[in-house]
Amino acid sequence: MSAWFLLATTALTPVSDAADDGIVVGAASPVIVEDFNPPYDPGRTGFTVSTASGLEIGLERFTLFVRPGEQLDLTANEPVRWRHEAEELAEGEAQLALDWHAPDDPGRHELIVTSESGEEMHLNLVVMRRREAGDEQINGYRIGEYPAEPYRGQENYRAPEYFVEVGEGIEDLPLSPHFTLGQFLCKQEVGEGPAYLVVSERLVLKLENILEAVNERGWRTDGFTVMSGYRTPAYNAGLGNGRNSRHIYGGAADIFIDTDGNGVMDDLNGDGVLDRQDAAVLYDLVEGMAASGNEDWQAGGLGEYGPNSHHGAFVHVDERGWRARWGRS
């Protein structure tokens, strides 16, 4: 079963992880603070499923990436029923744990987890494709060269061996209730064959948490524009960015809120001007989440960027594993 995914991109130019003062652009758009109908739905479940690596999922939809032949160990916090597509697992009995063995061929599978109260969690299990060591491309799609040694000796900065195959056939694969695979695709030219990428599940969970906080703040939106998600090392180098950018590991996203669809950050602070201060208030919201004592927020990177001739204001978020801050205006 082949895994083919829709390419969904935004015509904006990604930039480096360094500060950028920028300029004011465009006319102001109104701050959206009123309640919408329907209200924002975070897409959460009343139960959670955890992986052996410590990833805790409490969302109605989520995607996990697995290697060919890998055993995926899942544990729920209450007895649940596990169903793999049309097949009942564990003889339909409610159980806390499931060990799912991934097939050898790349492809997408669906696991439906049902609580005793009837709530469902749909898990997409995507089997990735291996990239041979030393190869700078996969099936003609240029990847480029990763650093030989992981940055600061961190395992999550080791060159990925497996990539998600992205092509035509399955559109808008949901990574979570409010984000799709295509939003994180590298902006480089694809060619005739499929594209490839990696996406960190921890980053997706972090973005969902930020999105929920944004709506609680009164900025009503069902998602972020992901200006830049995954970048191949080749594409990242062409932009003049650092070799250890978290983007090349699928662990970073440059995001902004664009409810009116004009391609730039909304006037979040309500001053009638689209400028860096709109990124500043979004930055402050995320920094406030970090200051609340949540270890996940303190362990990641956060950067603030102003507009320039290529893009509007935005915020960089990543899950590098330690606290990093830059671009504070």
TIPA-304336 format. One record per atom (N, C-alpha, C, CB): residue in one letter; x, z, y. Coordinates in steps of 0.05 Angstrom, whole numbers, plus 32768, in hexadecimal, padded with zeros to 4 digits. Glycine has a CB too. Example, Ala and Ser with C-alpha at 12.3 -4.5 7.8 and 13.67 -1.06 7.14 Angstrom:
2
A8108809C7F8EA80F6809C7FA6A8108809C7FBEA80E280B57FA7S8101808E7FD3S8111808F7FEBS8102809D8001S811A80727FF4
***
This chain:
329
M801180007FE8M800080008000M801280008019M7FED80198000S80117FEB8028S80237FE9803FS80177FF88057S80287FCC8046A802980028068A802080108080A80247FFE8098A802F802B8085W800E7FF580A5W80107FE380BCW80007FF080D3W80067FC680B5F800C7FF180EAF7FFF7FFF8100F7FFE7FEE8119F800E80198105L7FEA7FF3812AL7FE67FE48143L7FFB7FED8157L7FCA7FE9814EL80057FDA8166L80187FE0817CL80087FE38195L802D7FC9817FA80087FFB81A0A7FFA800181B9A800F800A81CEA7FE4801681B5T80137FFA81E3T80287FFF81F6T801D80018212T803E7FEB81F5T802D800C8224T8026800D8240T803C7FFF8250T8024802A824AA80357FED8262A80487FDD8271A80557FED8287A803A7FC4827CL80668000827FL807580118291L809180138287L8068802D8294T80A480178299T80C080178292T80C98033828BT80D1800B82A8P80D380398273P80DD8054826DP80F78059827DP80E38056824FV80FD80728281V811580798291V8125808E8282V810D808382ADS813B8095828ES814D80A88281S814280C58283S816980A6828DD815180D88277D814980F48278D815681028290D81518101825EA815F80F482A4A816B810082BBA8157810082D2A818480F182C4A815B811082E7A8148811382FDA814680F9830CA81508129830FD812F80F5831AD812A80DD8329D811880E48341D811D80C68317D812380E28359D811380EB8370D80FC80D98376D812580EC8389G80FF80BE8374G80E980AB8376G80DD80A98392G80D380B38363I80C6809B8394I80B9809783ADI809B809A83A9I80C0807B83B9V808C809D83BEV806F809E83BDV8064808383B8V806380AA83D7V8050808083A6V8045806683A0V8027806883A1V804E805D8384G801A805183A9G7FFE804D83A6G7FEC805F83B7G7FF68050838AA7FD2805B83B3A7FBE806B83C0A7FB6808283AEA7FA5805B83C8A7FAE809883BBA7FA780B083ABA7F8E80AC839BA7FA480C883BES7F8D80B98384S7F7580BA8374S7F6C80D78374S7F7A80B08357P7F5280DC8371P7F4780F78374P7F4F8109835CP7F2980F78376V7F5381238362V7F578136834DV7F3D813B833EV7F6281518358I7F3E813A8324I7F26813E8314I7F25815B830BI7F25812A82FCV7F13816B8316V7F128187830FV7EF6818F8305V7F1981988327E7EE3817D8306E7EC8818382FEE7EC5818082E0E7EB48172830DD7EB1818D82D4D7EAB818A82B8D7EA0816F82B2D7E9881A082AEF7EA98163829CF7EA081498293F7E8B814D827EF7EB78137828AN7E7B81398279N7E6881398263N7E6E81218251N7E4A8138826EP7E7781258238P7E7A813E822BP7E93814D8233P7E7A813A820DP7E948168822EP7EAC81778235P7EC481708222P7EA781958233Y7EDB8177822AY7EF38172821AY7EF1817F81FFY7F0D817B8229D7EF8817081EAD7EF7817A81CFD7F14817B81C4D7EE5816881BCP7F20819281C0P7F3C819381B6P7F3F818A8199P7F4681AF81B9G7F298187818BG7F2B817D816FG7F388191815CG7F3B8164816FR7F3381AB8161R7F3F81BF8150R7F2D81C78139R7F4681D88160T7F3981D18124T7F2A81DB810DT7F2C81FA810CT7F3581CF80F2G7F1A820680FDG7F1B822380FAG7F2E822D80E5G7EFF822D80F3F7F3C821A80D8F7F50822280C4F7F6A821280C9F7F46821D80A6T7F7F821980BDT7F99820B80C1T7FA5820480A6T7FAC821D80D1V7FB681EF80A7V7FC681E68091V7FE381E6809AV7FBC81CA8086S7FF581F1808AS801181F38091S802281E4807DS801A82108093T803881D98087T804C81CB8076T806281DF806FT805781B28084A807381D7805CA808981E88053A809D81EB806AA809681DC803BS809E81D8807DS80B181DA8093S80A781EC80AAS80B681BE809EG808E81F780A7G8084820980BBG807181FD80CFG809A821680C9L806A81E480CBL805881D680DDL803B81E080D7L805A81B780DAE802E81EB80EBE801381F580E8E7FFF81E380F5E8010821280F2I7FEC81D880E6I7FD881C480F0I7FBD81D180F0I7FD981AB80DFG7FB081CF8107G7F9581D9810AG7F8381C58119G7F9481F48118L7F8681AC8112L7F7881968120L7F688186810CL7F8C8184812FE7F5381798116E7F41816A8105E7F4F815180F9E7F2981618114R7F6381478108R7F72813080FER7F9081348104R7F688115810BF7FA0812C80F1F7FBD812F80F6F7FCC811C80E2F7FC7814C80F3T7FE4811480EAT7FF4810280D9T800E810F80D3T7FF880E780E7L8015810F80B9L802E811980AFL803E810180A4L802A812F809AF8059810180AAF806A80EC80A0F807B80F68089F807C80E180B7V807B80E88073V808980F1805BV809B80DB8051V807580F98045R80AF80E38042R80C280D08035R80B780C7801BR80DE80DD8032P80BF80AF8012P80B780A67FF7P80BF80BA7FE2P80C3808A7FF1G80AC80C17FD1G80B180D37FBBG80B280F07FC3G80CA80CC7FAEE80AE80F77FDCE80B081137FE5E809881237FDCE80B281148004Q809D813C7FD5Q8087814E7FCFQ8080815D7FE8Q808F81627FB8L8067815A7FF1L805D81678009L804E81808001L804B81548019D805881978009D804B81B18002D803A81BA801AD806081C67FFBL802081BC8015L800D81C4802AL800081DF8023L7FF881AE802FT7FFC81F08036T7FEF820A8032T7FDA820F8048T800482208031A7FC282158040A7FAC821C8053A7FAB823A8056A7F918210804AN7FA08243806DN7F9D825F8072N7F84826B8066N7F9E8265808FE7F74825A8058E7F5D8263804AE7F57824F8034E7F448266805DP7F498256801FP7F438242800AP7F3582298014P7F3382507FF3V7F3F8212800CV7F3481F98015V7F3381E67FFDV7F4581EC802DR7F2481D08000R7F2381BB7FECR7F3481A37FF6R7F0681B27FE6W7F4481997FE4W7F5781837FEBW7F4D816A7FDEW7F74818A7FE1R7F4B81547FEDR7F42813A7FE2R7F5481257FEDR7F2481347FEAH7F6181177FDAH7F7381007FE2H7F6380E77FE1H7F8B80FF7FCEE7F5B80DD7FFAE7F4A80C57FFCE7F3180C97FECE7F5A80AB7FF3A7F2C80BA7FD6A7F1480BD7FC7A7F1780D07FAFA7F0A80A27FBDE7F2E80DC7FACE7F3480EB7F94E7F3581097F9AE7F4F80E27F87E7F2481197F8CE7F2581367F8EE7F3F81407F81E7F0C81437F82L7F4D81527F8FL7F64815E7F84L7F5E817B7F7CL7F7C815E7F98A7F6D81857F6AA7F6A81A17F60A7F4D81A57F55A7F6F81B57F76E7F42818F7F49E7F2881907F3CE7F12819A7F4FE7F2981A27F24G7F1681947F69G7F01819B7F7DG7EFF81B87F84G7EE781917F73E7F1081C97F78E7F0E81E67F7EE7F1C81EC7F98E7F1B81F67F67A7F1282007FA6A7F1F82097FBFA7F3982187FB8A7F0B821C7FCFQ7F4E820F7FC4Q7F68821B7FBFQ7F78821D7FD9Q7F78820B7FAAL7F8B822F7FDAL7F9C82327FF2L7FB1821D7FF5L7FA8824D7FF2A7FBC82137FDFA7FD482027FE0A7FD081E87FD1A7FEC82107FD5L7FDF81D47FDAL7FE081BA7FCDL7FFC81AE7FCEL7FCB81A67FDAD800581A37FB8D801E81957FB7D801881777FB3D803181A07FA0W801D81677FC8W8017814A7FC6W8031813B7FC3W800881417FDFH8032812A7FAFH804B811A7FAAH804780FE7FB6H805081197F8BA805880F77FC9A805680DD7FD6A805F80C77FC4A806780DD7FF0P805180B07FC4P805A80997FB5P8074808D7FC0P804480837FB4D8080807B7FB1D809980707FB9D8096805A7FCED80A780657FA1D807F804E7FD0D807B80377FE2D807180417FFDD806780237FD7P807B80368013P8071803D802EP805380378030P8080802E8044G80448048803EG802880448041G801A805C804DG801B803C8027R8000805A8052R7FF08070805DR7FDC80798049R7FE280678077H7FD980948047H7FC680A08035H7FB780B58046H7FD480AD801CE7F9F80BC803DE7F8F80D0804BE7F8880E78039E7F7580C38056L7F8D80FF8043L7F8681188036L7F7081268046L7F9F812A8032I7F5A812C8039I7F4481398047I7F438156803DI7F28812B8041V7F4581688050V7F458185804AV7F2B81918054V7F5E81938056T7F1C819E8043T7F0281A9804AT7F0181C78046T7EEB819B803AS7EF981D5805BS7EF781F28059S7EDD81FA804BS7EF982008075E7EDA82138044E7EC1821C8037E7EA9821B804AE7EC58238802DS7EAE821A8064S7E9982178077S7E9181FA807CS7EA082248092G7EA081E88070G7E9981CB8073G7EAA81BC8087G7E7D81C88079E7EBB81CA8096E7ECC81BC80A9E7EE081AA809BE7EDB81D180BBE7EE6819380A7E7EF98180809BE7F12817C80ACE7EEB81668095M7F288179809FM7F41817180ACM7F4B8158809EM7F57818880ABH7F4F814280ADH7F58812980A2H7F76812680A7H7F48811180AEL7F8681268092L7FA381238095L7FAB8108808CL7FB281398084N7FB780F8809EN7FC480DF8096N7FE080E5808CN7FC580CB80AFL7FE680DC8074L800080E08068L800E80C58067L7FFE80ED804BV802280C18078V802F80A7807BV804A80A8806EV803280A08099V804D80988059V80678095804BV80788081805AV8062808C802DM8090808A8062M80A1807A8073M80B380678062M80B3808C8084R80C280568071R80D480448064R80F1804C806AR80CF8026806ER8102804A8057R811E8053805AR812F803E8068R812A805A803FR81408047807AR815380358086R816E803A8079R8155803A80A6E817B8025806FE819480288061E81A980328075E819D800E8054A81BA8044806BA81CF8050807CA81E1803A8088A81E08063806BG81E5803C80A2G81F6802880B0G81E7801080BAG820B801F809DD81CF800B80B0D81C07FF480BAD81B57FFA80D6D81A87FED80A7E81B87FE680E8E81AE7FE98103E81937FDB8107E81C27FDE8117Q81877FD380F1Q816C7FC680F2Q815D7FCB80D8Q816E7FA880F9I81437FC880D9I81327FCA80C1I81207FB180C2I81217FE480C0N81237FA080ADN81137F8880ABN81137F7780C5N80F67F8F80A4G812A7F7680D2G812D7F6680EAG81277F758104G811C7F4F80E8Y811C7F8D8102Y81167F9D811AY812E7FAD8122Y80FD7FAF8116R81387FA9813AR81517FB68142R814D7FD48148R815D7FA8815AI815D7FE4813BI815D8001813FI817480098151I815D80108124G818C7FFF814AG81A480078158G81B3801D814AG819D800F8174E81C680288157E81D8803C814BE81D280588156E81F680348151Y81CD806A8143Y81CA8086814AY81E58094814CY81B880948135P81E780A9815BP820080B8815CP820980C1813FP81FE80D1816DA822380BF813AA822D80C6811FA822880E38118A824A80BF811DE822A80F5812BE822781118126E820F811C8136E82418121812EP81FF812E812BP81E881388139P81F081488152P81D781498127Y81E281458167Y81E881538181Y81E78171817DY81D4814B8196R81FC817F8185R81FF819C8183R81FB81A68166R81EA81A98195G81FF81948153G81FC819B8137G81E081A1812EG820D81B38131Q81CC8199813EQ81B0819E8138Q81A5818A8124Q81A0819F8151E81988193810FE818D818180FBE8179816D8106E8180819180E5N81698175811AN815581638125N8161814D8136N814181728134Y817C814E813AY818B81388147Y819B81288134Y819D8144815DR8195812A811AR81A281198106R819480FE8105R81A2812780EAA81A380E98101A819780CE8100A818280CC80EBA81AD80B980FBP816A80C380F2P815480C280DFP815A80AC80C9P813980BB80ECE815380B380B0E815680A0809AE813D80908094E815F80AF8081Y8126809B809DY810C808F8096Y80FC808A80B0Y80FC80A18083F80EE807380B0F80DF806A80C7F80C3806280BFF80EE805380D5V80B1806580D2V8095805B80CDV8094803D80D3V8081806B80DFE8089802E80C0E8086801180C3E806D800C80D3E8086800380A7V80707FFC80E8V805A7FF880FBV80557FDA80FEV806180048117G803D7FD180F5G80367FB580F8G80187FB280F9G80417FA580E0E800E7F9B80F5E7FF27F9580F7E7FE37F9F80DEE7FED7F7780FAG7FC97FA680E1G7FB97FAD80CAG7FA97FC680CDG7FC97FAF80B2I7FB67FDB80D7I7FA87FF580DBI7FAB7FFB80F9I7FB4800C80C9E7F947FFD8107E7F9580008124E7F92801D812CE7F7F7FEF8131D7FA280258140D7F9F803F814DD7F9F80568139D7F86803F815EL7FB380578128L7FB4806E8116L7FB680888125L7FCD806B8103P7FA3809B8121P7FA480B48130P7FB980C68126P7F8880C1812FL7FCB80CE8138L7FDF80E38131L7FD280FE8133L7FF880E18143S7FBE81008144S7FB08119814AS7F9681118158S7FC1812D815BP7F8581258160P7F6C811D816CP7F6F810C8185P7F5D81358173H7F85810E8194H7F87810081AEH7F9F80EE81B1H7F87811581C4F7FAE80EA819CF7FC680D8819DF7FC780C58185F7FDF80E9819FT7FD080AD818AT7FD280998175T7FF080918172T7FC18080817BL7FF58086815BL8011807D8155L801B80698169L801280718139G800A80568171G801380418183G801C804B819EG7FFD802E8187Q8013806281A7Q801B806D81C0Q8039807481C1Q800B808681C7F8046807881AAF8061808181A9F8075806A81A2F806480978195L806B8052819FL807B803C8197L808F803481ADL806A80248190C80A7802D81A4C80BC802481B7C80B3800A81C5C80D7802081A8K80BB800781DEK80B27FF081EEK80C37FD781E9K80B47FF7820BQ80D67FD881D7Q80E77FC081D3Q80D87FAA81C4Q81007FC881C3E80E27F9281C7E80D57F7A81BBE80D57F7D819CE80E37F6081C3V80BE7F768190V80BB7F7A8174V80C57F638163V809E7F7F816DG80BE7F4A816AG80C57F34815AG80AF7F2D8146G80DF7F38814CE80B67F208130E80A27F17811DE809A7F2C8109E80AC7EFE810EG80AC7F3E8103G80A67F5380EFG809A7F6C80FBG80BF7F5A80DFP80977F8180EAP808C7F9A80F5P80A17FA98106P80837FAC80DDA80967FBB8116A80A77FCE8125A80AA7FE78114A809C7FD48141Y80BD7FF8811DY80C28012810FY80C680288124Y80DA801080FCL80BE8040811CL80C38057812EL80C28071811FL80AD80588144V80CA8086812CV80C780A18122V80B980B18137V80E380AE811BV80A880C4812EV809980D68140V809A80F28135V807B80CC8144S80A181058146S80A18121813DS8085812D813DS80B381328150E807D81388126E806381458125E8061815D8138E805D814E8108R8078816B813CR80788182814ER80738179816BR80938190814CL807D81628172L80788157818DL805A81528191L8088813E8192V804D8146817CV80318140817EV802181598182V802781308165L8027816E8172L801981888175L801D81938191L8023819C8160K80358191819BK803B819B81B6K802B818D81CBK8059819981BCL8029817281C9L8019816381DCL7FFC816A81DBL801D814581D7E7FF1816F81C3E7FD5817781C0E7FD1819281CEE7FCD817A81A2N7FE481A581CBN7FE181BF81D9N7FE281BC81F7N7FF881D181CFI7FF481AA8201I7FF581A6821EI7FDB81998228I800D81948225L7FD181858219L7FB881788221L7FA1818B8223L7FB18161820DE7F9F819E8210E7F8A81B28211E7F8D81C4822AE7F8A81C381F7A7FA681CC8230A7FAB81DC8248A7FA481CD8261A7FC881E68248V7FAA81B38262V7FA481A28279V7F8681A2827EV7FAE81858274N7F7681A08269N7F5981A0826DN7F4F81BB8275N7F4C81978253E7F5B81D0826BE7F5381EB8273E7F5A81EF8290E7F6182008262R7F6E81E2829AR7F7681E382B6R7F6281D582C8R7F9281D782BAG7F5281C382BDG7F3E81B582CDG7F44819782D1G7F3B81C182E7W7F5B818E82C6W7F61817182C7W7F55816482AEW7F80816C82C9R7F3D815B82B0R7F2E81518299R7F3881368290R7F10814F829FT7F4481358278T7F4F811C826DT7F4F811F824ET7F6B81168278D7F4B81098241D7F4B81098223D7F6781018218D7F3680F68219G7F7B80FD822AG7F9580F68220G7FA980F28236G7F9380DE820FF7FC280EF822FF7FD780E88242F7FDF80CB823EF7FF080FA823ET7FE980BE8253T7FF780A58250T801380AC8247T7FF78094826AV801C80A28230V803780A68226V8048808F8231V803880A88207M805680938246M8065807E8253M807D80768241M806F8086826ES808980898234S809F80848222S809F8098820CS80BA80848231G809D808F81F3G809E80A181DCG80B8809C81CDG8086809D81CAY80B6808F81B5Y80CE808981A6Y80DD807281B3Y80C680818189R80F7807481B3R8109805E81BCR811D805981A6R8116806481D7T81218041819ET8138803B818CT81528041819BT8137801E8181P81678048818DP8181804C819BP8189803381AAP819680548187A8183801B819FA818A800381ADA817C800081C8A81847FEA819BY8162800681C7Y8152800481E0Y815A801981F4Y8133800681D9N815E803181EAN8166804881FBN818180428209N8169806181EAA8194803681FAA81AE802F8206A81AB801A821CA81C1802581F0G819880078217G81937FF2822BG81887FFD8245G81807FDE8220L817B80148244L81718021825CL81878032826AL815A80338255G819E8035825DG81B380448268G81B080628264G81B5803F8285N81A0806A8251N819B8086824CN81AF80928238N817F808B8241G81B180AD8237G81C480BA8227G81C080B68209G81C480D7822CR81D580B781FAR81D480B181DDR81C480C681CER81EF80AF81D2N81C180DE81D9N81B380F481CBN819780F881D6N81C3810D81CDS818C80E581E3S817180E781EDS815E80EF81D6S816780CD81FAR814C810281DCR813A810B81C7R812680F581BFR812A812481D0H812380E181D1H811180CB81CCH811980BB81B3H811080B881E4I813380B881ADI813C80A88196I813680B5817CI815A80A18198Y812F80CF817DY812880DE8164Y810980E28162Y813680F98164G80FB80D58174G80DD80D78173G80D380F2817CG80D480D28158G80E48102818AG80DC811D8191G80D7812281AFG80F1812F8188A80D2810C81BEA80CD810F81DBA80B880FC81E4A80E7810A81EBA80AA810381F9A809680F28206A809680F68224A807A80F881FAD809680DF8232D809280E0824FD807580DA8255D80A580CA825EI806780ED8261I804A80EC8263I804080EF827FI803E81028251F802880E48284F801A80EA829DF7FFC80E78298F802380D682B4I7FEC80F282ABI7FCF80F182AAI7FC580DA82BBI7FC3810C82B2D7FB580C882AFD7FAC80B182BED7F8E80AC82B7D7FBD809882B7T7F7C80BC82C4T7F6080B982BDT7F5380A182CAT7F5280D282C6D7F5E809682E0D7F52807F82EDD7F5E806582E4D7F558082830BG7F72806582D2G7F7D804D82C6G7F8D803C82D9G7F67803D82BCN7F99804782EEN7FA980378300N7FC6803782F9N7FA68042831CG7FCE804382E2G7FE9804182D8G7FFC805682E3G7FF3802682DEV7FF3806882F3V8005807D82FEV7FF7809882FCV800D8077831BM800680AD8300M7FFC80C882FFM7FE680CD8313M801280DD8303D7FD080DA830BD7FBB80E2831DD7FC580F58333D7FA380EE830ED7FB580F88348D7FBB810A835ED7FB381268355D7FAC81028378L7FC481338344L7FBD814C8337L7FBC8163834BL7FD181538322N7FCD81638360N7FCD81798372N7FB98175838AN7FE9817D837DG7FAB815E838AG7F96815A839EG7F9F815783BBG7F838170839CD7FB8814F83C0D7FC1814C83DBD7FBD813083E6D7FDE815383DDG7FB0811E83D7G7FAB810383E0G7FC280F083DEG7FA2810483FCV7FD880F883D1V7FF080E783CEV7FF880E783B1V800780F183E1L800080D083A7L800B80CE838CL802980D1838EL800380B3837ED803480E88387D805180EC838AD805B80FF8375D805780F683A6R807481088378R808181198365R807381348361R809E811E836EQ8064813D8376Q805781568374Q80418157835FQ804B815D838FD8037813F8358D8023813E8342D803081438327D801581228342A8049813A8324A80588141830CA8060815E830DA8072812F830AA806581698325A806D81858327A80588198831DA8074818B8344V803E81928323V802981A5831BV802581A382FDV800F819F832AL8029818B82F1L8027818982D4L803F819782C7L8026816B82CBY8056819482D2Y806E81A282C9Y806981C182CAY8087819B82DBD805E81CB82E0D805981E782E3D804581F182CDD804E81ED82FEL803181E182C7L801F81E982B2L802D81ED8297L800881D582AFV803E81D98290V804C81DB8276V806081F28277V805B81C18270E806E81F6828EE8080820C8290E80728227828EE8090820B82ABG805982288298G804A82408296G804382468279G8030823E82A5M803F82328268M803A8236824CM80538241823FM8032821B823EA806A82388247A80848243823DA808782608245A809B82328247A80808266825EA808482828268A80718295825AA808082828286S805C828B824DS8048829C8240S805482AA8228S8030828D8239G806C82A2821FG807882AE8208G8076829F81EFG806D82C98204N806A828781F0N8067827681D8N8083826A81D2N8052826081DDE808E827081BBE80A9826881B4E80AB824981B3E80B18274819AD8096823B81ABD8097821E81A9D809D821281C4D807D8213819EW8091821D81DAW8095821181F4W80B1821781FEW8081821C8208Q80BC822E81F9Q80D682358203Q80EC822581F5Q80DB825381FFA80E6821B81DDA80FA820D81CDA80FD81EF81D3A80F3821081B0G80EE81E581E7G80EE81C981ECG80F881C28208G80D381BD81E9G80FA81A7820DG8103819D8227G80EC81968238G811581858223L80F081998253L80DB81928266L80E98187827FL80CA81AB826DG80E0816F8288G80EC8162829FG80D7815782B2G80FF814C8296E80DD815882CBE80CA814E82E0E80D6813682EEE80C4816582F5Y80C6812182F2Y80CF810882FDY80BC80FE8313Y80D280F282E8G80C780F48328G80B780E9833DG80B480CB8339G80C380EE8358P80A380BE834AP809F80A18347P80B680908352P808580998355N80B880788349N80CA80648355N80BD80498352N80E780658347S80CC80348356S80C180198356S80B78010833AS80D580058360H80BF801E8325H80B78017830AH80A1802882FEH80CF801982F8H809D80408308H808A805282FBH80818067830FH8096806082E3G806B80748309G8061808B8318G806E80A5830FG8043808D8317A806480BB8319A806E80D58311A806780DB82F4A806380EB8324F807880EA82E6F807280F182CAF8082810A82C3F807880DA82B7V807C811482ABV8089812C82A1V809481258285V80768144829FH80AC812D827FH80B8812A8265H80B481448255H80D781238267V80AC8141823CV80A88158822AV80B681528210V808A815F8225D80C581658204D80D1816181EAD80D1817B81DAD80ED815581ECE80DA817881C1E80DA818F81AEE80F6819281A3E80C5818C8198R810B819181B4R8127819081AAR813081A9819BR8139818D81C2G812381C0819FG812B81D78191G813781ED81A2G813E81D0817BW813C81E781BBW814581FC81CEW813B81F581EAW816581FD81CER813B820981FCR813082058216R814281F48227R812C82218224A813781E08235A814681CF8248A813281C7825EA815181B58239R813C81C88277R812C81C2828FR813C81B182A2R812181DC829CW812F819D82AEW813D818D82C3W8128817F82D5W814F817882B6G8131817582ECG8121816682FEG810F8176830FG8110815382EER811281918310R810081A18320R8102819A833DR810781BF831CS80EB8192834AS80EB818A8366S80EB81A28378S80D28178836C
***
